[in-house]
Amino acid sequence: MQKFALVIVGAVALAGLAAPEANAAGCLRGAVAGGVIGHFAGHHGLLGAGVGCLYEHHREARHEREFRDDRDRY
């Protein structure tokens, strides 16, 4: 459990160092949720964090694309 907490703290610290232009919308939120779910589903926290990051980034990009299309339509 201590190792898992250390990974989460490290991920949050590294996310804070990212440049504002990085455009990783949703990735941190997805990584945390995926990491927790993966940890409890067979100790696959890192795999869950990676999948959660990819999924949330995809959702945010789709939301932004739909917003941009709606804005351009009117």
C-alpha positions as CSV (number, residue, x, y, z in Angstrom):
1,M,0.0,0.0,0.0
2,Q,2.9,2.3,0.7
3,K,4.3,1.7,-2.7
4,F,0.9,2.6,-4.3
5,A,0.7,5.8,-2.3
6,L,4.2,6.7,-3.4
7,V,3.3,6.1,-7.1
8,I,0.3,8.4,-6.7
9,V,2.3,11.1,-5.0
10,G,5.0,10.8,-7.7
11,A,2.4,11.0,-10.5
12,V,0.8,14.1,-9.0
13,A,4.2,15.8,-8.6
14,L,5.2,15.0,-12.2
15,A,1.9,16.3,-13.5
16,G,2.6,19.6,-11.7
17,L,5.9,19.9,-13.6
18,A,4.2,19.6,-17.0
19,A,4.1,22.7,-19.2
20,P,0.8,24.4,-19.5
21,E,0.9,23.8,-23.2
22,A,0.9,20.0,-22.6
23,N,-2.9,19.6,-23.3
24,A,-3.3,16.5,-21.2
25,A,-6.9,17.2,-20.4
26,G,-8.5,14.6,-18.2
27,C,-5.3,12.4,-18.1
28,L,-4.5,13.0,-14.4
29,R,-8.1,12.4,-13.3
30,G,-8.3,9.2,-15.4
31,A,-4.9,8.0,-14.2
32,V,-5.8,8.3,-10.5
33,A,-9.2,6.6,-11.0
34,G,-7.7,3.9,-13.2
35,G,-4.8,3.3,-10.8
36,V,-7.1,2.9,-7.8
37,I,-9.4,0.5,-9.8
38,G,-6.5,-1.4,-11.2
39,H,-4.9,-1.7,-7.8
40,F,-8.0,-3.3,-6.3
41,A,-8.5,-5.5,-9.4
42,G,-5.5,-7.7,-9.1
43,H,-2.7,-5.3,-8.2
44,H,-2.5,-3.8,-11.7
45,G,-2.3,-0.2,-10.6
46,L,0.1,1.1,-13.3
47,L,-1.8,-0.6,-16.1
48,G,-5.0,0.8,-14.8
49,A,-3.5,4.3,-14.6
50,G,-2.3,4.1,-18.2
51,V,-5.6,2.9,-19.5
52,G,-7.5,5.5,-17.4
53,C,-5.3,8.3,-18.7
54,L,-5.9,7.2,-22.3
55,Y,-9.6,6.9,-21.8
56,E,-10.1,10.2,-20.1
57,H,-7.9,12.0,-22.7
58,H,-10.0,10.5,-25.4
59,R,-13.2,11.7,-23.7
60,E,-11.9,15.2,-23.2
61,A,-10.7,15.4,-26.9
62,R,-14.1,14.2,-28.1
63,H,-15.9,16.7,-25.9
64,E,-13.7,19.6,-27.1
65,R,-14.2,18.5,-30.8
66,E,-18.0,18.5,-30.3
67,F,-17.9,21.9,-28.5
68,R,-15.8,23.3,-31.4
69,D,-18.2,21.9,-34.0
70,D,-21.3,23.3,-32.2
71,R,-19.6,26.7,-31.9
72,D,-18.6,26.8,-35.6
73,R,-22.1,25.8,-36.6
74,Y,-23.7,28.9,-35.2
